[in-house]
């Protein structure tokens, strides 16, 4: 066993290096530094990793600003602080140390200050601090707080995002009933993802930036009952200034109610500060249009675009508009990959972006002079963001199945990278990670499928191991080199299991035909792909074919529920998290109807729709009479995408069938499990269930 080190000791030392510049009132939290008792991952260790994010390059190109989030398990809460690190390498500097969980940090255009969001004074407001961490000061005093901001490039204005109440609630309608607790709904989209509509909309406000506090701004969507950024996941990557500071571009789906629920038609709008006029730049482009970003000279606008309305997993194309002529060019034409995380080069002649290819996410460069797309990196990893620095260098965030996110400097000429941050090295140095192996397996129709195999730490080829088939969600979410704090492959393998993770039909990175096969065919070839993967690995001498399990969430949870009625004795245990159980009920209880209409084909009552009727024939509840294998069902009450009654139905059916079953229910969680103690509980119950039936 390795010599034990302190978890995160390197980070602790960096954090302490800048303490002298902070007041005593600021010194409220320092990450825990416990000692590991083993070199094998545990749930507690998994939740001790620092989570790096939000990389921003200083105006002079010399320094990277980023955040690190830590979870205090005992308190069951997170803390986030701001750090800087020189691009050329060196020691990181912690510039905030409060309990306010700073976020949304960015450099002021002159580089003299760093702006960030903080709730230190109550409501979340814009604060500024010197780059060395001294003299924090509150800048905005906006009633109710703000959720984001950006400086104009000329530093004359800022815009900020704020929720605006535009709809009447029950007490507006009946003010004489102050203790009434009810809702009245007249249309769809009254709830979304994990929360009910709160009668507010996200709007963008513009204010002059100068001396003194900023209290009020002009609402550029005044009176409009639309969201920008769109709820629930969009951030201010959807809103950007023009380089001259005279206009704002933003992404918005200007639909309401049933129309909103049935459509993904999001457009790019441009608001002119002088005239207060708004124009639609992507009218008649019917799918998602997102993440607009101007070229450095403001003459071009790049954004990502999907072609088909109602299809969230359509190809994410890279479009560029000439702002003078209005000409739009699709640079993804003839190219079957996705583009995301767009970032202009400093000379405006190219665009760097991230794209998935064969279950990894790599950095690419579009050369506007000839329209060619060049792949810059190649490896077993996922890059998550990219920014150009100088001299052919890029700053990028990278993860893998064996390492959480860190920042790297990437050489654009050869794709080689060097670590810029080592936030989690103190933990990683203590752990033995399992080997991650790439295999290609033949499918039933003789196609090649990439399958990741993750081995337990200290793997012994002479032993026989229980083995888990991992079923991916999405359904179009790639099984790439992601690092998760729930479905963590190294955590599963550390429980002494071999993990088989196939990139089955319906996943991006392998061409559009492979991606689109799954729609309206949930019980078809992609299910056969699962069998192809697990049957091939079961031939290995180190896999115990009599101790196989299948696990998954979301579409993966559906997959487990479906496999339970079709596996023909392959598996001895199942875990289904937030999986669809009854397609009929799913159709009329989920929130965004475009998803069901595209993937299932339409409503169950349309008997003339043969494609839809075939889809409903795949509903797991129709095959419960064949269930005979122990199943753990997990669901969150706040899951509104796949309502928790789906999980209840699966569990109740298993019990009524006298199938060994357990129901793990989280009243405060949604489609995911986000809190520290719930996350650790999830991991413990997950392991206990599998150990009970497979060991």
C-alpha positions as CSV (number, residue, x, y, z in Angstrom):
1,X,0.0,0.0,0.0
2,X,1.2,3.5,-0.8
3,X,2.5,5.9,1.8
4,X,-0.5,7.8,3.0
5,X,-0.7,11.5,2.1
6,X,-3.0,14.2,3.3
7,X,-6.0,14.6,1.0
8,X,-5.7,17.9,-1.0
9,X,-2.6,18.9,1.0
10,X,-1.2,20.8,-2.1
11,X,-4.5,22.7,-2.4
12,X,-4.5,23.4,1.3
13,X,-1.1,25.0,1.1
14,X,-2.1,27.1,-2.0
15,X,-5.2,28.2,-0.2
16,X,-3.2,29.3,2.8
17,X,-0.6,31.2,0.7
18,X,-2.9,34.2,0.2
19,X,-4.5,34.3,3.7
20,X,-2.5,37.3,4.8
21,X,-4.5,39.5,2.3
22,X,-7.8,38.5,3.8
23,X,-9.6,39.9,6.8
24,X,-10.5,37.7,9.8
25,X,-14.2,37.9,8.8
26,X,-13.4,36.3,5.5
27,X,-11.6,33.3,6.8
28,X,-14.6,31.0,7.2
29,X,-13.8,27.8,5.5
30,X,-10.7,25.7,4.6
31,X,-11.1,22.4,2.8
32,X,-10.8,19.3,5.0
33,X,-7.6,17.4,4.9
34,X,-8.3,13.9,6.2
35,X,-6.0,10.9,5.6
36,X,-7.1,8.0,3.5
37,X,-7.1,4.6,5.2
38,X,-6.8,2.7,1.9
39,X,-5.9,3.3,-1.7
40,X,-9.3,2.2,-2.9
41,X,-12.0,4.8,-3.7
42,X,-14.9,5.2,-1.3
43,X,-18.0,7.4,-1.5
44,X,-16.6,9.7,1.1
45,X,-13.3,10.2,-0.9
46,X,-15.4,10.7,-4.1
47,X,-17.2,13.6,-2.4
48,X,-13.9,15.1,-1.1
49,X,-12.6,16.0,-4.6
50,X,-12.5,19.7,-5.5
51,X,-14.5,20.6,-8.5
52,X,-12.8,23.0,-10.9
53,X,-14.8,25.2,-13.2
54,X,-15.4,28.6,-14.8
55,X,-12.0,29.3,-16.5
56,X,-11.7,32.9,-17.6
57,X,-8.5,34.4,-19.2
58,X,-7.3,37.9,-18.1
59,X,-7.4,40.7,-20.7
60,X,-3.6,40.7,-20.9
61,X,-3.6,36.9,-21.5
62,X,-1.3,36.2,-18.6
63,X,-3.6,34.8,-15.9
64,X,-6.5,32.3,-15.6
65,X,-9.3,32.9,-13.2
66,X,-11.2,29.8,-12.1
67,X,-13.4,28.4,-9.3
68,X,-13.0,25.4,-7.0
69,X,-16.1,23.9,-5.2
70,X,-15.7,21.7,-2.2
71,X,-18.4,19.8,-0.3
72,X,-18.4,19.7,3.5
73,X,-20.0,16.3,4.1
74,X,-20.8,16.9,7.8
75,X,-22.5,20.1,7.0
76,X,-24.1,18.7,3.8
77,X,-23.3,21.9,1.9
78,X,-20.8,23.2,-0.7
79,X,-18.3,26.1,-0.7
80,X,-16.9,27.7,-3.8
81,X,-14.0,30.2,-4.0
82,X,-12.1,32.0,-6.7
83,X,-8.5,31.2,-7.7
84,X,-6.0,32.6,-10.2
85,X,-3.0,30.9,-11.8
86,X,-0.4,32.2,-14.3
87,X,-0.8,30.9,-17.8
88,X,2.9,30.1,-17.9
89,X,2.5,27.9,-14.8
90,X,3.2,28.3,-11.1
91,X,1.4,28.5,-7.9
92,X,-2.3,29.2,-7.7
93,X,-3.6,32.0,-5.6
94,X,-6.9,31.8,-3.7
95,X,-8.5,35.2,-3.8
96,X,-11.7,34.6,-1.9
97,X,-12.4,32.7,1.3
98,X,-16.0,33.2,2.4
99,X,-19.1,31.2,3.0
100,X,-21.0,33.0,0.2
101,X,-20.1,30.5,-2.6
102,X,-18.8,32.9,-5.2
103,X,-19.8,32.3,-8.8
104,X,-20.0,33.8,-12.3
105,X,-16.6,35.3,-12.0
106,X,-15.1,37.3,-14.9
107,X,-12.3,39.9,-15.4
108,X,-13.3,43.5,-15.8
109,X,-12.2,44.6,-19.3
110,X,-9.4,46.7,-18.0
111,X,-8.0,43.8,-16.0
112,X,-7.9,45.9,-12.8
113,X,-10.7,44.1,-11.1
114,X,-12.5,40.7,-11.0
115,X,-16.3,40.8,-10.8
116,X,-18.2,37.9,-9.3
117,X,-21.5,37.0,-7.7
118,X,-21.8,36.7,-4.0
119,X,-24.7,36.4,-1.5
120,X,-22.4,37.6,1.4
121,X,-24.8,40.6,2.1
122,X,-28.0,38.6,1.7
123,X,-29.3,38.6,-1.9
124,X,-26.9,37.6,-4.6
125,X,-25.2,40.7,-6.0
126,X,-22.3,41.7,-8.1
127,X,-19.0,42.3,-6.2
128,X,-15.6,43.3,-7.3
129,X,-12.2,42.4,-5.9
130,X,-8.6,43.2,-6.8
131,X,-6.8,40.4,-8.6
132,X,-4.7,39.8,-5.5
133,X,-7.8,39.1,-3.4
134,X,-7.9,42.5,-1.5
135,X,-10.6,45.1,-1.2
136,X,-13.8,43.2,-2.0
137,X,-16.7,45.6,-2.6
138,X,-20.4,45.2,-3.5
139,X,-21.3,46.9,-6.8
140,X,-25.0,46.2,-7.3
141,X,-28.0,46.8,-5.0
142,X,-30.7,45.2,-7.1
143,X,-33.9,44.3,-5.3
144,X,-34.2,40.6,-5.0
145,X,-30.7,40.0,-6.3
146,X,-29.3,39.0,-9.6
147,X,-28.3,35.7,-11.2
148,X,-25.5,36.7,-13.6
149,X,-23.8,39.7,-15.2
150,X,-21.3,40.7,-17.9
151,X,-19.3,43.9,-18.5
152,X,-19.6,45.6,-21.9
153,X,-16.2,45.5,-23.7
154,X,-15.9,49.3,-23.5
155,X,-16.7,49.1,-19.8
156,X,-19.4,51.7,-20.0
157,X,-22.3,49.3,-19.2
158,X,-23.1,46.0,-17.6
159,X,-26.0,43.7,-18.1
160,X,-27.3,41.5,-15.4
161,X,-29.9,38.7,-15.2
162,X,-32.8,38.9,-12.8
163,X,-36.1,37.0,-12.3
164,X,-39.1,39.2,-13.0
165,X,-42.6,38.3,-11.7
166,X,-45.1,38.7,-14.6
167,X,-47.8,36.1,-13.8
168,X,-50.5,36.2,-11.1
169,X,-50.4,33.6,-8.4
170,X,-53.3,32.5,-6.3
171,X,-52.9,35.4,-3.8
172,X,-52.9,38.0,-6.7
173,X,-56.1,36.6,-7.9
174,X,-57.7,36.2,-4.5
175,X,-56.0,38.7,-2.1
176,X,-58.6,38.1,0.6
177,X,-57.4,34.5,1.0
178,X,-53.8,35.0,2.2
179,X,-53.6,31.5,3.8
180,X,-54.8,29.7,0.7
181,X,-52.3,27.2,-0.8
182,X,-53.2,26.2,-4.3
183,X,-52.5,26.7,-8.0
184,X,-54.7,27.3,-10.9
185,X,-53.3,26.2,-14.3
186,X,-54.7,26.9,-17.8
187,X,-51.9,25.7,-20.0
188,X,-48.8,23.4,-20.1
189,X,-45.3,24.1,-18.8
190,X,-46.6,24.8,-15.3
191,X,-43.6,22.8,-14.1
192,X,-40.2,22.1,-15.5
193,X,-37.4,19.6,-14.6
194,X,-37.5,19.9,-10.8
195,X,-39.7,22.9,-10.0
196,X,-43.1,24.4,-10.6
197,X,-43.4,27.7,-12.4
198,X,-42.9,30.4,-9.9
199,X,-44.6,33.1,-11.9
200,X,-41.3,34.7,-12.8
201,X,-39.2,35.0,-16.0
202,X,-35.4,35.5,-16.4
203,X,-34.8,38.8,-18.0
204,X,-31.7,40.9,-18.9
205,X,-31.2,44.4,-17.6
206,X,-28.7,47.0,-18.9
207,X,-27.2,49.6,-16.6
208,X,-24.5,52.2,-17.0
209,X,-21.3,51.2,-15.3
210,X,-19.5,53.9,-13.2
211,X,-18.8,55.1,-9.7
212,X,-21.2,54.1,-7.0
213,X,-23.7,51.4,-6.6
214,X,-25.9,50.1,-9.4
215,X,-29.5,49.7,-8.3
216,X,-31.7,49.7,-11.5
217,X,-31.3,48.8,-15.1
218,X,-33.4,48.8,-18.3
219,X,-35.2,45.5,-18.9
220,X,-34.5,44.6,-22.6
221,X,-37.4,42.1,-22.6
222,X,-39.8,44.3,-20.7
223,X,-43.2,42.7,-20.4
224,X,-42.2,39.7,-22.4
225,X,-43.2,36.4,-20.8
226,X,-40.1,34.6,-22.0
227,X,-36.9,33.5,-20.3
228,X,-33.3,34.4,-21.2
229,X,-31.3,32.6,-20.1
230,X,-33.7,29.8,-20.7
231,X,-34.7,27.7,-17.7
232,X,-33.5,25.4,-16.2
233,X,-30.0,24.9,-17.5
234,X,-28.9,27.8,-19.6
235,X,-26.5,30.4,-18.3
236,X,-25.0,33.6,-19.5
237,X,-23.2,31.7,-22.3
238,X,-26.5,32.4,-24.0
239,X,-26.1,36.2,-23.8
240,X,-23.2,38.3,-25.1
241,X,-22.1,41.8,-25.8
242,X,-21.0,43.0,-29.2
243,X,-17.3,44.2,-29.2
244,X,-18.4,47.8,-29.6
245,X,-20.7,47.6,-26.5
246,X,-23.6,48.9,-28.6
247,X,-25.7,45.7,-28.8
248,X,-26.5,42.5,-26.9
249,X,-27.2,39.1,-28.6
250,X,-29.2,36.5,-26.7
251,X,-30.8,33.1,-27.2
252,X,-34.5,32.7,-26.3
253,X,-37.4,30.5,-27.0
254,X,-40.2,33.0,-27.4
255,X,-43.1,30.5,-27.0
256,X,-45.4,29.9,-24.0
257,X,-47.5,27.1,-22.6
258,X,-48.4,24.2,-24.9
259,X,-46.4,25.7,-27.8
260,X,-43.3,25.9,-25.6
261,X,-43.8,22.3,-24.5
262,X,-44.0,21.0,-28.1
263,X,-41.1,22.9,-29.6
264,X,-37.3,23.4,-29.3
265,X,-37.4,26.4,-31.7
266,X,-34.9,28.8,-29.9
267,X,-33.7,31.8,-31.8
268,X,-30.9,34.3,-31.6
269,X,-32.0,37.9,-31.0
270,X,-30.0,41.2,-31.2
271,X,-30.9,44.2,-29.0
272,X,-29.7,47.7,-29.9
273,X,-28.9,49.8,-26.9
274,X,-29.4,53.1,-28.7
275,X,-32.7,52.3,-30.5
276,X,-34.0,49.7,-28.0
277,X,-35.0,47.7,-31.0
278,X,-34.8,43.9,-31.1
279,X,-34.4,41.8,-34.3
280,X,-34.5,38.0,-34.8
281,X,-31.3,36.9,-36.4
282,X,-32.3,33.3,-37.0
283,X,-35.9,33.5,-38.0
284,X,-37.1,30.4,-39.8
285,X,-34.3,28.3,-38.4
286,X,-36.5,25.9,-36.5
287,X,-34.4,24.0,-34.0
288,X,-32.2,25.1,-31.1
289,X,-30.1,28.2,-31.9
290,X,-27.8,28.7,-29.0
291,X,-24.6,30.3,-27.5
292,X,-24.0,33.3,-29.8
293,X,-20.5,34.8,-29.7
294,X,-19.1,37.7,-31.8
295,X,-15.8,37.7,-33.5
296,X,-13.2,40.1,-32.0
297,X,-14.0,42.8,-34.6
298,X,-17.7,42.3,-34.4
299,X,-18.1,41.6,-38.1
300,X,-19.2,38.0,-37.6
301,X,-21.4,36.1,-35.2
302,X,-21.0,32.4,-34.5
303,X,-23.5,30.1,-32.8
304,X,-24.6,26.5,-32.6
305,X,-27.7,25.4,-34.4
306,X,-30.0,22.3,-34.7
307,X,-32.0,22.0,-37.8
308,X,-35.1,20.1,-36.7
309,X,-37.7,21.4,-34.3
310,X,-38.6,19.1,-31.5
311,X,-35.4,17.1,-31.6
312,X,-33.0,17.9,-28.8
313,X,-30.3,15.5,-30.0
314,X,-30.1,16.7,-33.6
315,X,-26.6,17.5,-34.9
316,X,-25.3,20.6,-33.2
317,X,-24.0,22.6,-36.2
318,X,-21.5,25.5,-36.3
319,X,-23.0,28.6,-38.0
320,X,-21.4,31.9,-38.7
321,X,-23.2,35.1,-39.9
322,X,-21.7,38.0,-41.7
323,X,-23.2,40.9,-39.7
324,X,-23.1,43.3,-42.6
325,X,-24.7,41.2,-45.3
326,X,-26.7,38.8,-43.0
327,X,-25.3,35.8,-44.9
328,X,-25.3,32.6,-42.8
329,X,-22.8,29.8,-43.4
330,X,-23.2,26.3,-42.0
331,X,-19.6,25.1,-41.5
332,X,-20.8,21.7,-40.4
333,X,-22.2,20.8,-43.8
334,X,-21.0,17.4,-44.8
335,X,-19.5,16.8,-41.3
336,X,-21.4,14.5,-38.9
337,X,-20.1,15.6,-35.6
338,X,-21.4,18.1,-33.0
339,X,-19.8,21.5,-32.2
340,X,-20.0,23.1,-28.8
341,X,-18.1,25.6,-26.5
342,X,-17.3,28.0,-29.3
343,X,-14.4,30.3,-28.8
344,X,-13.0,32.8,-31.4
345,X,-9.2,33.0,-32.1
346,X,-7.7,36.4,-31.2
347,X,-7.2,37.2,-34.9
348,X,-10.8,36.3,-35.8
349,X,-9.7,33.9,-38.5
350,X,-10.7,30.7,-36.8
351,X,-13.0,29.2,-34.1
352,X,-12.0,26.7,-31.5
353,X,-14.6,24.3,-30.3
354,X,-15.3,20.9,-28.6
355,X,-16.7,17.9,-30.5
356,X,-17.3,14.3,-29.6
357,X,-15.6,11.5,-31.6
358,X,-15.6,7.8,-30.7
359,X,-16.5,8.4,-27.1
360,X,-14.0,11.1,-26.3
361,X,-14.5,14.9,-26.5
362,X,-11.7,16.7,-28.4
363,X,-10.6,20.2,-29.4
364,X,-11.1,21.2,-33.0
365,X,-10.4,24.3,-35.0
366,X,-12.5,25.7,-37.8
367,X,-10.3,27.7,-40.3
368,X,-12.7,30.4,-41.8
369,X,-10.3,31.1,-44.7
370,X,-11.0,27.7,-46.3
371,X,-13.8,26.3,-44.2
372,X,-11.7,23.3,-43.1
373,X,-12.2,21.7,-39.7
374,X,-9.0,20.5,-38.0
375,X,-8.8,18.1,-35.1
376,X,-6.2,19.3,-32.6
377,X,-6.2,16.7,-29.8
378,X,-6.4,12.9,-29.6
379,X,-6.5,10.9,-26.4
380,X,-8.6,9.0,-23.8
381,X,-10.2,12.1,-22.2
382,X,-12.9,14.7,-22.5
383,X,-12.1,18.3,-23.1
384,X,-14.9,20.5,-21.7
385,X,-13.9,24.1,-22.7
386,X,-11.2,25.9,-24.7
387,X,-9.8,29.4,-24.9
388,X,-6.9,30.7,-27.1
389,X,-4.0,32.4,-25.3
390,X,-1.0,33.4,-27.4
391,X,1.7,31.7,-29.4
392,X,-0.4,28.7,-30.4
393,X,-1.4,27.9,-26.8
394,X,-4.9,27.1,-25.5
395,X,-6.3,26.9,-22.0
396,X,-8.7,24.0,-21.7
397,X,-10.5,22.0,-19.0
398,X,-10.1,18.3,-19.2
399,X,-11.5,15.2,-17.4
400,X,-11.4,11.5,-17.8
401,X,-12.9,8.4,-16.2
402,X,-9.9,8.4,-13.9
403,X,-9.6,12.1,-13.0
404,X,-11.9,15.0,-12.2
405,X,-11.6,18.2,-14.1
406,X,-8.4,20.2,-14.1
407,X,-7.1,23.1,-16.3
408,X,-4.4,22.4,-18.9
409,X,-2.4,24.4,-21.4
410,X,-2.6,22.8,-24.8
411,X,-0.2,23.2,-27.6
412,X,-2.4,23.8,-30.7
413,X,0.3,22.7,-33.1
414,X,0.7,19.1,-31.7
415,X,-2.2,18.6,-29.2
416,X,0.1,18.0,-26.3
417,X,-1.1,19.4,-22.9
418,X,0.4,20.3,-19.6
419,X,-1.4,20.6,-16.3
420,X,-2.1,24.1,-15.2
421,X,-3.9,23.2,-12.0
422,X,-3.5,20.1,-9.8
423,X,-6.3,20.7,-7.4
424,X,-6.9,17.0,-6.7
425,X,-3.4,15.6,-6.9
426,X,-3.2,15.1,-3.2
427,X,-6.2,12.7,-3.4
428,X,-5.2,11.0,-6.7
429,X,-1.7,10.3,-5.4
430,X,-3.3,8.1,-2.7
431,X,-5.6,6.1,-4.9
432,X,-5.2,3.1,-7.1
433,X,-7.4,3.6,-10.2
434,X,-8.7,0.7,-12.2
435,X,-7.5,0.3,-15.8
436,X,-9.8,1.7,-18.5
437,X,-9.7,-0.3,-21.7
438,X,-11.2,0.4,-25.1
439,X,-12.7,-2.6,-26.9
440,X,-14.6,-2.9,-30.2
441,X,-17.4,-5.5,-30.2
442,X,-19.5,-6.8,-33.1
443,X,-23.2,-6.1,-33.0
444,X,-26.0,-8.5,-34.1
445,X,-26.0,-6.7,-37.5
446,X,-22.2,-6.9,-37.8
447,X,-21.4,-3.3,-36.9
448,X,-18.5,-2.3,-34.7
449,X,-19.4,-0.9,-31.3
450,X,-17.0,0.8,-28.9
451,X,-17.2,-0.6,-25.3
452,X,-15.3,0.8,-22.3
453,X,-14.2,-1.9,-19.8
454,X,-13.2,-0.6,-16.4
455,X,-11.3,-3.0,-14.2
456,X,-11.1,-3.1,-10.4
457,X,-8.1,-1.6,-8.7
458,X,-5.4,-4.3,-8.1
459,X,-7.1,-6.5,-10.8
460,X,-6.2,-10.1,-10.7
461,X,-6.7,-11.9,-14.0
462,X,-6.8,-15.3,-12.2
463,X,-9.9,-14.3,-10.3
464,X,-13.5,-14.3,-11.5
465,X,-15.3,-11.0,-10.9
466,X,-18.9,-10.0,-10.7
467,X,-19.6,-7.7,-13.7
468,X,-22.0,-4.9,-14.3
469,X,-23.5,-3.8,-17.5
470,X,-23.8,0.0,-17.5
471,X,-26.8,1.4,-19.4
472,X,-26.4,5.0,-20.4
473,X,-29.1,7.7,-20.2
474,X,-30.0,10.4,-22.6
475,X,-31.0,8.4,-24.5
476,X,-28.5,10.2,-26.7
477,X,-25.8,10.8,-24.1
478,X,-22.4,9.5,-25.1
479,X,-20.5,7.1,-22.8
480,X,-17.4,9.2,-23.1
481,X,-14.6,9.9,-20.7
482,X,-16.7,11.7,-18.2
483,X,-16.1,12.0,-14.5
484,X,-19.3,11.7,-12.5
485,X,-20.1,12.1,-8.8
486,X,-22.8,9.5,-9.0
487,X,-22.3,7.2,-11.9
488,X,-18.6,7.1,-11.4
489,X,-17.0,4.2,-13.2
490,X,-13.9,4.1,-10.9
491,X,-16.2,4.2,-7.8
492,X,-18.2,1.2,-9.2
493,X,-15.0,-0.7,-10.1
494,X,-13.6,0.1,-6.6
495,X,-16.4,-2.1,-5.2
496,X,-14.5,-5.0,-6.9
497,X,-16.7,-5.2,-10.0
498,X,-15.8,-5.1,-13.7
499,X,-17.8,-2.5,-15.5
500,X,-18.9,-2.9,-19.1
501,X,-20.0,0.4,-20.6
502,X,-21.1,0.1,-24.3
503,X,-21.6,3.0,-26.7
504,X,-24.8,1.4,-27.9
505,X,-27.0,2.6,-30.7
506,X,-28.4,6.1,-30.1
507,X,-25.2,7.8,-29.0
508,X,-23.3,10.7,-30.7
509,X,-19.7,10.5,-31.9
510,X,-20.2,7.6,-34.3
511,X,-22.2,9.3,-37.1
512,X,-25.8,10.4,-37.5
513,X,-27.1,6.9,-38.5
514,X,-25.8,5.4,-35.3
515,X,-27.2,8.3,-33.3
516,X,-30.7,8.3,-34.8
517,X,-31.4,4.6,-34.8
518,X,-32.8,4.7,-31.3
519,X,-35.7,7.1,-31.8
520,X,-39.0,5.2,-32.0
521,X,-37.0,2.0,-31.4
522,X,-36.3,1.9,-27.7
523,X,-36.7,-1.9,-27.4
524,X,-34.8,-2.6,-30.7
525,X,-31.2,-2.7,-31.8
526,X,-29.8,-0.7,-28.9
527,X,-31.1,-3.4,-26.5
528,X,-29.4,-6.0,-28.6
529,X,-26.3,-3.9,-28.4
530,X,-26.4,-4.3,-24.6
531,X,-26.6,-8.1,-25.0
532,X,-23.7,-8.0,-27.5
533,X,-21.5,-6.2,-25.1
534,X,-22.2,-8.2,-22.0
535,X,-22.2,-11.6,-23.8
536,X,-18.8,-10.8,-25.4
537,X,-17.2,-9.8,-22.0
538,X,-18.8,-12.8,-20.3
539,X,-16.5,-15.0,-22.4
540,X,-13.5,-13.7,-20.5
541,X,-12.1,-16.0,-17.9
542,X,-12.0,-13.3,-15.3
543,X,-15.8,-12.5,-15.7
544,X,-18.2,-14.7,-13.7
545,X,-21.1,-15.1,-16.1
546,X,-23.2,-16.3,-13.2
547,X,-22.8,-13.0,-11.4
548,X,-23.9,-10.3,-13.9
549,X,-25.8,-7.2,-13.0
550,X,-27.3,-4.3,-15.0
551,X,-27.5,-0.7,-13.8
552,X,-28.6,2.6,-15.2
553,X,-30.4,5.9,-14.9
554,X,-33.0,7.8,-17.0
555,X,-33.0,6.0,-20.3
556,X,-30.6,3.7,-18.6
557,X,-33.2,3.1,-16.0
558,X,-35.8,2.3,-18.7
559,X,-33.2,0.0,-20.2
560,X,-32.9,-1.9,-16.9
561,X,-36.7,-2.1,-16.5
562,X,-37.0,-3.4,-20.0
563,X,-34.1,-5.9,-19.6
564,X,-35.9,-7.2,-16.5
565,X,-38.5,-8.7,-18.8
566,X,-36.2,-9.8,-21.6
567,X,-32.8,-10.8,-20.3
568,X,-33.4,-14.6,-20.5
569,X,-31.6,-15.3,-17.2
570,X,-28.4,-13.3,-18.0
571,X,-28.6,-11.1,-14.9
572,X,-28.8,-11.8,-11.2
573,X,-29.4,-8.2,-10.0
574,X,-30.8,-4.9,-11.4
575,X,-30.6,-1.2,-10.3
576,X,-33.0,1.2,-12.1
577,X,-32.6,5.0,-11.2
578,X,-35.4,7.3,-12.5
579,X,-36.3,5.0,-15.3
580,X,-39.5,5.0,-17.4
581,X,-41.8,2.1,-16.4
582,X,-45.1,2.9,-18.1
583,X,-45.0,4.8,-21.4
584,X,-48.7,5.7,-21.4
585,X,-48.3,7.5,-18.1
586,X,-45.0,9.0,-19.0
587,X,-46.5,10.7,-22.0
588,X,-49.2,12.6,-20.0
589,X,-47.1,13.4,-16.9
590,X,-43.7,14.6,-18.3
591,X,-43.2,18.4,-19.0
592,X,-41.5,18.9,-22.4
593,X,-43.7,17.1,-24.9
594,X,-41.4,17.6,-27.9
595,X,-39.2,14.9,-26.3
596,X,-41.9,12.2,-26.2
597,X,-43.3,13.2,-29.6
598,X,-39.9,12.8,-31.3
599,X,-38.5,9.7,-29.5
600,X,-41.7,7.8,-28.9
601,X,-43.5,9.1,-32.0
602,X,-46.7,10.7,-30.6
603,X,-49.5,10.1,-28.1
604,X,-50.7,6.6,-27.2
605,X,-54.3,7.4,-28.2
606,X,-53.3,7.9,-31.9
607,X,-54.0,4.4,-33.0
608,X,-53.3,5.3,-36.7
609,X,-49.7,6.2,-35.8
610,X,-48.0,2.8,-36.4
611,X,-44.5,4.1,-35.3
612,X,-45.9,5.4,-32.0
613,X,-47.9,2.3,-31.3
614,X,-44.8,0.2,-31.9
615,X,-43.0,2.4,-29.3
616,X,-45.7,1.9,-26.7
617,X,-45.3,-1.8,-27.2
618,X,-41.8,-1.5,-25.6
619,X,-43.2,-0.2,-22.3
620,X,-41.6,-2.2,-19.5
621,X,-44.8,-2.5,-17.6
622,X,-46.2,-4.8,-20.3
623,X,-43.6,-7.4,-19.4
624,X,-43.7,-7.5,-15.7
625,X,-45.0,-11.1,-15.7
626,X,-41.5,-12.1,-16.8
627,X,-39.8,-10.2,-13.9
628,X,-37.9,-12.7,-11.7
629,X,-34.7,-10.9,-10.8
630,X,-34.0,-8.7,-7.7
631,X,-34.3,-5.0,-8.5
632,X,-33.4,-1.8,-6.6
633,X,-35.5,1.2,-7.8
634,X,-34.3,4.7,-7.1
635,X,-36.1,7.9,-7.7
636,X,-36.3,11.6,-6.6
637,X,-39.6,13.3,-5.8
638,X,-38.5,16.4,-7.6
639,X,-37.9,14.6,-10.8
640,X,-40.5,16.1,-13.2
641,X,-38.9,14.8,-16.4
642,X,-39.6,11.2,-15.4
643,X,-42.1,11.6,-12.5
644,X,-41.3,9.5,-9.4
645,X,-44.5,7.6,-9.8
646,X,-42.7,5.7,-12.6
647,X,-40.3,4.4,-10.0
648,X,-43.1,3.6,-7.6
649,X,-44.8,1.6,-10.3
650,X,-41.7,-0.5,-11.0
651,X,-41.1,-1.2,-7.3
652,X,-44.8,-1.9,-6.5
653,X,-45.0,-4.3,-9.5
654,X,-41.9,-6.1,-8.4
655,X,-43.2,-6.6,-4.9
656,X,-46.6,-7.7,-6.1
657,X,-44.8,-10.2,-8.3
658,X,-42.9,-11.5,-5.2
659,X,-39.6,-10.3,-6.8
660,X,-37.0,-9.2,-4.3
661,X,-37.1,-5.4,-4.5
662,X,-36.0,-2.2,-2.7
663,X,-37.1,1.4,-3.2
664,X,-34.7,4.2,-2.4
665,X,-36.6,7.5,-2.5
666,X,-35.2,11.0,-2.2
667,X,-37.9,13.6,-1.3
668,X,-35.4,16.5,-2.0
669,X,-33.6,15.3,-5.1
670,X,-34.6,15.5,-8.8
671,X,-33.4,13.5,-11.8
672,X,-30.0,13.5,-10.2
673,X,-28.7,13.2,-6.6
674,X,-26.9,16.5,-5.8
675,X,-26.3,16.8,-2.1
676,X,-23.3,15.3,-0.4
677,X,-24.9,13.0,2.2
678,X,-27.6,11.8,-0.2
679,X,-24.9,11.1,-2.7
680,X,-22.9,9.0,-0.2
681,X,-26.1,7.2,0.8
682,X,-26.8,6.5,-2.8
683,X,-23.4,4.9,-3.2
684,X,-23.7,2.8,-0.1
685,X,-27.2,1.5,-1.0
686,X,-26.0,0.9,-4.6
687,X,-23.1,-1.3,-3.3
688,X,-25.0,-3.1,-0.6
689,X,-27.7,-4.2,-3.1
690,X,-25.2,-5.5,-5.6
691,X,-23.1,-7.2,-3.0
692,X,-26.2,-8.9,-1.6
693,X,-27.1,-10.6,-4.9
694,X,-23.8,-10.8,-6.7
695,X,-21.2,-11.7,-4.1
